Amino acid sequence: MGRVEKIEAIRARRVENALKTEALETHLADLETGLLSLEKARADLLARIGHERGEHLAALGPVVRELIDKVALERAALNRALARLRRMTINIGVVGRARQGKSRFLQSLTGLTNREIPDGSGGFCTGVPSTIRHFDGHTYADVYYHSERSFVDEVLGPYYDKYGLGARPVSARAFGVEPLPALPADRASMATAVSAYGHLRDYHTTFSAYGNLIGHSSPERVGDDMIRGFVAQDDLDGKPQHTFRAVRHVEISTKFKQSDLTGIAVIDLPGLGDTNLGDSRVLLAALKDDVDLVLFVRRPNPEGDDIHEFDVELYGIAQSALPEIAMERRAFMILNHRESVDQDNLAGAKAFQAGLGKSVIRVAGSYIADCSKTDEVIAAFDPIVDYLVDNLESLDEAIITERVRRVAEIDQEVRLLTGQSPVVPQFAHLGDVSENKFDDLFDQTYDNLAGAVVQLVDKFRADRDAPDSALAKAVAAVIKRVKEGDGIPTVDEITRRRNRGGAFAGAFSDLMEETRAYLSRQFLELEDALNATVGHMWEQLATVLREDGEFRHLSEKEGREFLREMSGLIGLVRSDGSSEIRYALDVVAGFGLSYRGFFQHRIRPCLDGMSADHEGTYTPRGAQTPQSIRESLQVAYDEAVYQCENALSGLVSEPNGAVFAIVEEFCDRVLRSRGASREWERIYRRYRSEIWSDEFDALAADTVRLQMWNEAIERLKAML
């Protein structure tokens, strides 16, 4: 199998491994959610019972929070592993201090020139990390700009945080227009601080040259002749340029010198060696997320060299980025051989190479090559690629194995946590407390309600034979009105009626019927008094239920409407769906006393003497005149009024008797019928939180808190 085929096979296996690793990340995401829910439930419970009684809960706090932090860190590590497995290329990160030959090495390897990969010999020229991949076509680059957030967090933030410059700018724009904070006095004498502050000042003074590109739509594709303008700190003539400050990274596609490097990419990282704080961060981030193998480039001094502290520091940065894999399995070193007329560092390079084995720096291999010569670079790079292709699967496996191990450790810690998180003692018997509280409140309230209903029945019983005062007043008013305003026509009106009809007999008959209709109409108004009597009963019964029964919390309505609404709130209180209480409420709310049903059949016989066809109707005798007809009408009218008054006088106590009967019936249904007390208990149980909110709100809240705690524990257990 050739190199290209091996690379394709690696990519296919990475896709499979990514699917397996995604399952781990999903599992951790669920665990994190579960732990956060548990911590919230723990804090809520602790706030309820206090630290003194909640020692167990308080002690669990640091354990839960530490575990949440571990899960978050492991999720970040898993996401880095997933980014590695999902990449379309195998990446080799080229790392080195400034002026060591890193850029020359990349030029020789990729065929790019100083136009695309700056190699300034007099200073730090590469300003942006660049990924260069083999591509069989014309060279181009995709430019990715900083967002407002990434520019503040990744570029500016490290300076503000490390050197005490105050709060970070709220935005890139704010940084550009506001004065730069002065370096604190205690840092002003520190050379490194002054140098670093100089870099930050450069970003500030040149902001107008690049600030408009921050937040620019990404990626922006540019041709090979424009690449340098986005990655270099100066142009080909050495003139400073600042566009690179707004660029986060660049991806360059070009045709490498070797055609079998499809799927291989090299990452050109900014050279380290001064106080530009962003470079170390960029290097570490790239080594964590984007690099499969590290390639150090080092140019030993021709006058003699050794492994210095800065070499170990750079090695340490690379090592810390991916501690799961030993550096001797994932790192190589190129020693740049530079030969000139008067100097040659070959001997120094060999000595440096020999000294690697005696130092803390461990690499899989090292090669000496002139980075400016393509053939030597390719000769050194080929075995590195072969090693990577042959070993990458085991390197990936090492990362995945470590992640699986860490997830298993976290799972075990969660098991231990859930094992030591039983029901909180103070809340262990909330159900019993709630039931006992309900029983006490129900017994007291039911006694009050039953007593009030019985008292109301007794009150209506005492009044059932007494005249209804409202009705008596209404009857007296009607009788007075019909006596004072009899509705009998005048002599002139009688004369006109006779003239129109032609005979006194016909006029008398018609006028008698009209007078009777007038009298009958007056008594219809007694219905208002009857309604008032029933309404008063509804009000008193509703008051008993609202106040003594404490149902005022369920409805703001009054009287009949309250009774109707109460009926609708009864719910299921018997297995067959029936309810004596609901039936009683419906009956009493539907009860009514009407004139037509209560008095009309008593009044109509009293009016028979005013009917022309009735045998007992009074008729005038002798010669008929308008005056005699009027007198006859008056006699009949007065007699009818007298009889009505006598009839009504014996009826004014009957509404009280009817009201008493319906109230007593209500009492029998809601207190005396079989199973009624059980119905009341179920009604009160259903609405206990509304009826006794002060007593049950705290218990309900505690119950919810305990339920949330138990559910959080059970959810975590189910995930393991």
C-alpha positions in Angstrom: 0.0 0.0 0.0 1.4 3.4 -1.0 1.7 6.4 1.1 -1.5 8.1 -0.4 -3.5 4.9 0.2 -2.2 4.7 3.8 -3.3 8.3 4.4 -6.8 7.6 3.0 -7.0 4.5 5.2 -6.0 6.6 8.3 -8.7 9.2 7.5 -11.3 6.4 7.2 -10.4 5.0 10.5 -10.5 8.4 12.1 -14.1 8.8 10.9 -15.0 5.6 12.7 -13.1 6.5 15.8 -14.8 10.0 15.8 -18.2 8.3 16.0 -17.1 6.3 19.0 -15.6 9.4 20.7 -18.8 11.4 20.0 -20.7 8.9 22.2 -18.3 9.6 25.1 -18.8 13.4 24.6 -22.5 13.0 24.6 -22.3 10.9 27.7 -20.3 13.6 29.5 -22.6 16.3 28.3 -25.5 14.4 29.9 -23.4 13.9 33.1 -22.6 17.6 33.2 -26.3 18.5 32.9 -27.2 15.9 35.6 -24.5 17.2 38.0 -25.6 20.8 37.5 -29.1 19.8 38.3 -27.9 17.9 41.4 -25.9 20.9 42.6 -28.9 23.2 42.2 -31.1 20.8 44.1 -28.4 20.5 46.8 -28.1 24.3 47.1 -31.9 24.7 47.3 -32.2 22.1 50.0 -29.3 23.6 52.0 -30.8 27.0 51.8 -34.0 25.6 53.3 -32.5 23.7 56.2 -29.3 25.7 56.9 -25.7 24.6 57.2 -26.0 23.5 60.8 -28.7 20.9 60.1 -27.4 20.2 56.6 -23.8 19.2 57.3 -24.1 16.3 54.9 -25.4 18.5 52.1 -22.8 21.2 52.8 -20.0 18.6 52.6 -21.2 17.4 49.3 -20.9 20.9 47.7 -17.1 20.9 47.0 -17.3 17.3 45.8 -20.1 18.0 43.3 -18.5 21.2 42.1 -15.1 19.6 41.6 -16.7 16.8 39.7 -18.5 19.4 37.5 -15.1 21.0 36.8 -13.6 17.7 35.9 -16.4 16.9 33.5 -16.0 20.3 31.8 -12.2 19.8 31.4 -12.7 16.3 30.1 -15.3 17.5 27.6 -12.8 20.1 26.4 -10.2 17.3 26.0 -12.7 15.1 24.1 -13.6 18.0 21.8 -9.9 18.4 21.0 -9.7 14.7 20.3 -12.8 14.9 18.1 -11.3 17.9 16.2 -8.2 15.8 15.6 -10.2 12.8 14.3 -12.5 14.9 12.2 -9.7 16.8 10.4 -9.4 16.2 6.6 -5.6 16.4 6.9 -2.8 14.9 8.9 -1.0 17.9 10.4 2.7 18.4 11.2 3.3 21.5 13.3 6.6 23.2 12.5 7.9 24.8 15.6 11.0 26.9 16.3 12.3 30.1 17.7 12.7 33.1 15.4 15.5 33.0 12.8 16.1 29.2 13.1 15.2 28.4 9.5 11.6 27.3 10.0 10.3 29.4 7.1 13.1 28.3 4.8 12.4 24.7 5.6 8.7 25.2 4.7 9.6 27.0 1.4 11.8 24.1 0.4 9.2 21.6 1.3 6.1 23.2 -0.3 7.6 25.1 -3.2 6.3 28.4 -1.9 8.5 31.4 -1.9 9.1 34.5 0.1 6.0 36.0 -1.4 3.8 33.5 0.6 6.0 32.4 3.5 8.0 35.4 4.8 11.5 34.5 6.0 12.8 37.8 7.2 16.3 37.4 8.4 16.4 40.5 10.4 13.3 40.2 12.6 10.1 38.4 13.4 8.4 38.2 10.1 5.7 35.6 10.3 2.8 37.1 12.2 0.0 34.6 11.6 -0.2 30.8 12.0 -0.6 29.2 8.5 -1.8 25.8 7.6 -0.3 24.6 4.3 -1.8 21.6 2.6 -0.8 19.7 -0.6 -3.2 20.6 -3.4 -2.9 19.7 -7.1 -3.9 23.1 -8.5 -3.1 26.8 -8.4 -2.0 28.3 -5.1 -4.6 30.2 -3.0 -5.3 31.0 0.6 -8.4 31.2 2.8 -8.0 34.0 5.3 -9.9 33.8 8.6 -10.2 37.1 10.5 -10.5 37.7 14.2 -14.0 38.3 15.6 -14.5 41.1 18.1 -14.5 38.5 20.9 -11.5 36.5 19.8 -9.4 39.7 19.3 -10.1 40.9 22.8 -9.7 37.4 24.4 -6.8 36.1 22.5 -4.8 39.1 21.4 -5.4 41.9 24.0 -6.5 40.0 27.0 -3.1 38.3 27.9 -1.4 41.8 28.1 -4.1 43.3 30.3 -4.3 40.3 32.6 -0.5 39.7 33.0 0.6 43.3 33.4 -2.2 44.7 35.5 -3.6 47.1 32.9 -7.1 46.9 34.3 -10.3 45.5 32.8 -10.1 44.2 29.3 -11.6 46.4 26.6 -15.3 45.7 26.0 -14.6 45.5 22.3 -11.9 45.8 19.7 -13.4 49.2 18.7 -13.2 50.5 22.2 -9.5 49.4 22.3 -8.9 51.4 19.2 -10.4 54.7 20.3 -9.8 54.8 24.0 -6.4 55.8 25.5 -4.1 52.9 26.3 -3.7 52.3 30.0 -0.3 53.1 31.4 2.0 50.4 32.6 1.7 50.2 36.4 4.6 51.7 38.3 5.7 48.4 39.8 6.0 47.0 36.3 7.6 50.0 34.6 11.1 49.0 35.6 10.8 45.4 34.4 12.4 44.9 30.9 10.0 42.1 29.9 7.0 44.1 30.9 8.2 47.2 29.0 8.9 45.1 25.9 5.5 43.4 26.1 3.8 46.7 26.6 5.6 47.9 23.4 3.9 45.1 21.5 0.5 46.1 22.9 1.2 49.8 22.0 1.9 48.8 18.4 -1.5 47.2 18.2 -3.0 50.4 19.6 -1.2 52.9 17.5 -1.7 51.0 14.2 -5.3 50.1 14.9 -6.6 52.3 12.1 -4.6 50.2 9.6 -6.4 46.9 10.5 -9.3 47.6 12.8 -11.9 47.6 10.1 -11.0 44.0 9.2 -11.9 42.6 12.7 -15.2 40.8 12.4 -14.9 40.7 8.6 -16.7 37.8 6.9 -14.5 34.7 6.9 -13.0 33.0 5.1 -11.8 35.4 2.4 -10.1 33.6 -0.5 -7.0 35.3 -2.0 -4.5 34.4 -4.7 -0.9 33.6 -4.1 0.3 37.1 -4.9 -1.7 38.5 -2.0 -0.9 35.9 0.7 2.1 37.7 2.2 -0.1 40.8 2.8 -2.1 38.8 5.3 0.6 36.9 7.2 3.7 39.0 7.2 4.8 41.9 9.3 6.5 43.6 6.4 6.3 43.5 2.6 9.0 42.4 0.2 10.6 45.8 0.4 10.8 45.6 4.2 8.0 48.2 4.7 5.9 47.4 7.8 2.4 46.3 7.3 -0.3 45.6 9.8 -3.2 43.6 8.2 -1.8 40.4 9.9 -2.9 41.8 13.3 -6.6 41.3 12.3 -6.0 37.8 11.0 -6.6 34.7 13.2 -5.2 32.1 10.8 -4.6 31.3 7.2 -5.1 28.1 5.2 -2.8 27.9 2.1 -3.4 25.3 -0.6 -0.5 24.6 -2.9 1.3 21.9 -4.8 4.1 20.4 -2.8 7.3 19.2 -4.3 6.3 15.6 -3.6 3.1 14.4 -5.2 2.4 11.7 -2.6 1.7 14.1 0.3 -2.1 14.4 -0.4 -3.8 14.6 2.9 -0.6 15.9 4.6 -0.5 19.5 5.9 2.2 21.5 7.7 1.4 24.3 10.1 3.7 27.3 10.1 3.5 28.8 13.6 4.9 32.2 14.5 8.4 32.0 15.8 9.0 32.4 19.5 11.7 34.3 21.2 10.5 37.7 22.4 7.7 39.1 24.6 4.8 38.9 22.2 2.4 37.2 24.5 0.1 36.1 21.7 2.7 33.8 20.1 2.9 31.4 23.0 -0.8 31.2 23.2 -1.2 30.5 19.5 1.5 27.9 19.7 -0.1 26.0 22.6 -3.6 26.2 21.1 -2.3 24.9 17.7 -0.4 22.1 19.4 -3.4 21.1 21.4 -6.0 21.2 18.7 -4.4 21.1 15.2 -1.1 19.1 15.3 -0.6 15.3 15.0 3.2 15.5 15.1 5.6 18.2 16.3 8.6 19.1 14.1 11.2 21.3 15.9 13.5 23.3 13.7 16.8 24.4 15.4 19.9 26.0 13.9 22.9 25.4 16.1 25.5 28.1 16.5 28.5 27.5 14.3 30.7 28.7 17.1 29.4 26.0 19.4 26.0 25.4 20.9 24.2 23.5 23.6 20.7 22.7 24.7 19.6 25.9 26.4 16.8 26.7 28.7 14.7 28.2 25.9 15.0 24.9 24.0 13.6 23.1 27.1 10.9 25.7 27.5 9.7 25.3 23.9 9.8 21.6 24.3 7.8 21.9 27.5 5.1 23.9 25.8 4.8 21.2 23.1 4.8 18.5 25.7 2.0 20.1 27.8 -0.3 20.4 24.9 -0.8 16.7 24.6 0.4 14.9 27.7 -1.4 11.7 26.7 1.4 10.8 24.2 5.0 10.8 25.1 7.1 13.3 23.1 9.4 10.5 21.8 6.4 9.1 20.0 5.2 12.3 18.4 8.1 14.7 17.9 11.1 15.0 15.5 13.8 17.6 15.2 15.4 19.1 12.1 18.8 20.6 12.8 19.4 23.3 10.2 22.8 23.0 8.6 24.0 26.4 7.4 27.2 26.6 5.4 28.9 29.8 4.3 32.4 30.8 3.1 33.7 31.5 6.6 31.3 29.5 8.8 29.8 26.0 8.9 27.7 24.8 11.7 27.7 21.1 10.7 30.0 20.1 13.6 27.8 22.1 16.0 24.7 20.4 14.6 26.2 16.9 15.1 27.2 17.8 18.6 23.7 19.1 19.3 22.2 15.9 17.9 24.4 13.8 20.0 23.5 15.8 23.1 19.8 15.2 22.7 20.0 11.8 24.2 21.5 13.1 27.3 18.9 15.9 27.8 15.3 16.1 28.9 14.3 16.6 25.3 13.0 13.3 23.8 12.1 12.9 20.2 11.4 10.0 17.8 14.2 11.1 15.6 16.4 13.9 14.5 17.9 14.9 11.1 20.5 17.3 9.9 19.5 19.2 6.7 20.1 22.5 5.0 16.7 24.0 5.2 17.4 26.1 2.1 18.0 23.0 0.0 14.9 21.2 -1.3 16.6 17.8 -1.7 17.9 17.7 1.8 14.6 18.9 3.2 12.7 16.2 1.3 15.2 13.6 2.4 14.7 14.5 6.0 11.0 14.9 5.7 10.2 11.6 4.0 11.1 9.3 6.9 9.2 11.6 9.3 6.0 11.3 7.1 6.5 7.5 6.9 6.8 7.3 10.6 3.7 9.4 11.1 1.7 7.3 8.6 2.8 4.1 10.1 2.2 5.1 13.7 -0.6 7.6 13.6 -3.3 5.0 14.3 -1.5 3.9 17.5 -1.1 7.6 18.5 -4.8 8.2 18.0 -5.5 5.0 19.9 -3.4 6.3 22.8 -5.4 9.5 22.9 -8.8 7.7 22.7 -7.7 5.2 25.4 -6.7 8.0 27.7 -10.1 9.7 27.2 -11.9 6.4 27.8 -9.9 5.9 31.0 -10.7 9.4 32.2 -14.4 9.0 31.4 -14.4 5.7 33.3 -12.8 7.5 36.3 -15.4 10.2 36.2 -18.2 7.6 36.0 -16.8 5.9 39.1 -16.6 9.2 40.9 -20.3 9.8 40.0 -21.2 6.4 41.3 -19.5 7.1 44.6 -21.2 10.5 44.8 -24.7 9.0 44.2 -23.9 6.3 46.7 -23.2 8.9 49.4 -26.2 11.0 48.5 -29.2 9.3 50.1 -32.4 11.0 51.1 -31.7 14.0 53.2 -32.7 13.1 56.8 -34.5 16.3 57.4 -36.7 15.6 54.4 -37.0 11.8 54.8 -40.6 12.0 56.1 -42.0 15.0 54.4 -45.0 12.8 53.3 -45.8 12.0 56.9 -45.5 15.6 58.0 -47.7 16.7 55.1 -50.4 14.1 55.9 -50.4 14.9 59.6 -50.7 18.6 58.9 -53.6 18.0 56.5 -55.4 15.7 58.9 -55.2 18.3 61.7 -56.4 21.2 59.4 -59.1 19.2 57.8 -60.6 18.0 61.1 -60.7 21.5 62.4 -62.1 23.1 59.3 -64.7 20.3 58.7 -65.9 20.8 62.3 -66.2 24.5 61.7 -68.0 24.0 58.4 -70.4 21.4 59.8 -71.2 23.5 62.8 -71.9 26.6 60.6 -74.2 24.6 58.3 -76.2 23.3 61.2 -76.4 26.7 62.7 -77.7 28.1 59.4 -80.3 25.3 59.3 -81.4 26.2 62.9 -81.6 29.8 62.0 -83.9 29.1 59.0 -85.9 26.6 61.1 -86.6 29.3 63.7 -87.8 31.7 61.0 -89.8 29.2 58.8 -93.2 30.0 60.3 -92.5 33.7 60.7 -93.6 36.2 58.0 -91.0 37.0 55.4 -90.4 40.6 56.2 -89.3 41.5 52.7 -92.4 39.8 51.3 -94.7 41.3 53.9 -93.5 44.8 52.9 -93.9 44.0 49.3 -97.5 42.8 49.8 -98.4 45.8 51.9 -97.0 48.1 49.2 -98.9 46.3 46.5 -102.2 46.4 48.5 -101.7 50.1 49.2 -101.0 50.8 45.6 -104.1 49.0 44.3 -106.3 50.6 46.9 -105.0 54.1 46.2 -104.8 53.7 42.4 -107.7 51.5 41.5 -107.5 51.8 37.7 -111.3 52.2 37.4 -112.3 54.5 34.5 -114.0 57.8 35.1 -117.6 58.6 34.2 -116.5 60.4 31.0 -114.4 57.4 29.9 -117.4 55.1 30.6 -119.6 57.3 28.5 -117.2 57.3 25.6 -116.9 53.5 25.7 -120.7 53.2 25.7 -121.0 55.6 22.8 -118.4 53.6 20.9 -120.1 50.2 21.6 -123.7 51.3 21.6 -124.8 49.7 24.9 -124.0 50.1 28.6 -124.0 46.3 29.1 -121.2 45.8 26.6 -119.2 48.6 28.0 -119.5 47.3 31.5 -118.3 43.8 30.5 -115.2 45.1 28.7 -114.3 47.5 31.5 -114.6 44.8 34.1 -112.1 42.6 32.2 -109.7 45.5 31.9 -109.9 46.4 35.6 -109.3 42.8 36.5 -106.2 42.7 34.2 -104.9 45.9 35.9 -105.3 44.4 39.3 -103.6 41.1 38.4 -100.6 42.9 36.9 -99.9 44.6 40.2 -99.3 41.4 42.1 -96.7 40.2 39.5 -94.2 42.5 41.2 -94.1 40.3 44.3 -91.6 38.1 42.4 -88.8 40.6 43.2 -89.4 40.1 46.9 -89.3 36.3 46.5 -86.1 36.6 44.5 -84.6 38.7 47.3 -85.5 36.0 49.9 -83.8 33.3 47.9 -80.8 35.5 47.1 -80.4 36.2 50.8 -80.3 32.4 51.4 -77.7 32.0 48.7 -75.6 34.7 50.3 -75.7 33.1 53.7 -74.9 29.7 52.5 -72.0 30.9 50.3 -70.7 32.8 53.3 -70.6 29.7 55.4 -68.7 27.8 52.7 -66.4 30.8 52.0 -65.5 31.7 55.6 -66.2 28.7 57.9 -65.3 26.2 55.1 -62.3 28.4 54.0 -63.2 28.0 50.3 -62.8 31.7 49.8 -59.3 31.0 48.3 -60.9 29.0 45.4 -63.3 31.7 44.1 -63.8 35.4 44.5 -67.5 35.2 43.5 -70.3 35.5 45.9 -73.9 34.1 46.4 -75.3 31.9 43.8 -72.3 32.3 41.4 -70.0 31.1 44.2 -72.2 28.0 44.7 -72.2 27.2 41.0 -68.4 27.6 40.8 -67.9 25.4 43.8 -69.9 22.7 42.1 -67.6 22.8 39.1 -64.5 22.5 41.4 -65.7 19.3 43.2 -63.9 16.9 40.8 -63.8 13.1 41.2 -64.6 12.3 44.8 -66.3 8.9 44.3 -65.2 6.1 42.1 -68.5 6.1 40.1 -68.1 9.9 39.4 -71.1 10.9 41.5 -71.0 13.4 44.3 -73.6 14.2 47.0 -71.9 17.6 47.6 -72.0 18.6 44.0 -75.6 17.5 43.7 -76.6 19.5 46.7 -74.8 22.6 45.4 -76.6 22.2 42.0 -80.0 21.8 43.7 -79.6 24.8 46.0 -78.2 27.0 43.2 -81.1 26.0 41.0 -83.7 26.6 43.7 -86.1 29.6 43.2 -89.4 31.1 44.3 -91.5 32.7 41.6 -94.8 34.5 41.7 -96.2 32.2 39.0 -95.2 29.1 40.9 -95.9 30.3 44.4 -98.7 33.0 44.4 -100.4 33.1 41.1 -102.7 30.1 41.6 -103.7 31.6 45.0 -104.5 35.1 43.6 -106.5 34.0 40.5 -109.6 32.7 42.4 -109.8 36.1 44.2 -110.3 37.7 40.8 -113.1 35.4 39.7 -115.7 38.0 40.7 -114.3 40.4 38.1 -114.8 38.0 35.2 -117.9 38.8 33.0 -118.6 35.1 32.3 -118.3 34.0 36.0 -121.6 33.2 37.8 -120.7 35.3 40.8 -119.7 38.4 38.9 -121.4 41.5 40.3 -123.7 43.2 37.7 -125.5 46.6 38.0 -129.3 46.5 38.6 -132.0 48.8 37.3 -131.5 51.6 34.8 -127.8 51.7 33.8 -125.9 55.0 33.8 -122.2 55.8 33.6 -122.3 56.5 37.3 -124.0 53.2 38.2 -121.5 51.3 36.0 -118.6 52.9 37.7 -120.1 52.1 41.1 -120.6 48.5 40.1 -116.9 48.3 38.9 -115.8 49.8 42.2 -117.7 47.2 44.3 -116.3 44.3 42.3 -112.7 45.8 42.4 -112.9 46.4 46.2 -114.2 42.9 46.8 -111.3 41.4 44.7 -108.7 43.4 46.6 -110.1 42.4 49.9 -110.0 38.7 48.9 -106.4 39.1 47.6 -105.3 40.8 50.8 -106.8 38.0 52.9 -105.2 35.3 50.7 -101.7 36.9 50.8 -101.8 37.5 54.5 -101.7 33.8 55.1 -98.9 33.2 52.6 -96.2 35.6 53.7 -94.5 33.0 55.9 -94.4 30.3 53.3 -91.3 31.5 51.5 -89.4 31.1 54.8 -90.7 27.6 55.1 -89.6 26.8 51.5 -86.1 28.3 52.0 -85.7 26.4 55.3 -86.6 23.2 53.5 -84.0 23.6 50.8 -81.3 24.6 53.3 -82.1 21.5 55.5 -82.0 19.4 52.3 -78.6 20.8 51.6 -77.5 19.9 55.1 -78.7 16.4 54.7 -76.9 15.9 51.4 -73.5 17.4 52.5 -73.3 16.3 56.1 -75.7 13.4 56.7 -75.6 11.3 53.5 -73.3 8.2 53.4 -69.8 9.0 52.3 -70.2 12.8 52.5 -67.4 13.4 55.0 -65.1 11.3 52.7 -66.0 13.6 49.8 -65.1 16.7 51.9 -61.8 15.1 52.8 -61.0 14.5 49.1 -62.0 18.0 48.1 -59.9 19.6 50.8 -57.0 17.3 50.0 -57.1 18.3 46.3 -57.1 22.1 47.1 -55.1 22.0 50.4 -52.3 24.2 48.9 -54.8 26.9 47.9 -57.0 26.7 51.0 -54.1 26.5 53.5 -51.4 28.2 51.5 -49.4 29.5 54.5 -49.2 26.0 56.0 -48.6 24.0 52.8 -46.5 26.4 50.6 -43.4 25.6 52.6 -44.2 21.9 52.7 -44.9 21.9 48.9 -41.7 23.7 48.2 -39.8 21.3 50.4 -41.5 18.4 48.6 -40.5 19.9 45.2 -36.9 20.4 46.4 -36.7 16.8 47.6 -38.2 15.5 44.4 -35.7 17.5 42.4 -32.8 16.1 44.5 -34.1 12.5 44.2 -34.7 12.8 40.5 -31.2 14.3 40.0 -29.7 11.3 41.8 -31.7 8.8 39.8 -30.9 10.5 36.5 -27.2 10.3 37.3 -27.5 6.6 38.3 -29.3 5.8 35.0 -26.5 7.3 33.0 -23.9 4.9 34.4 
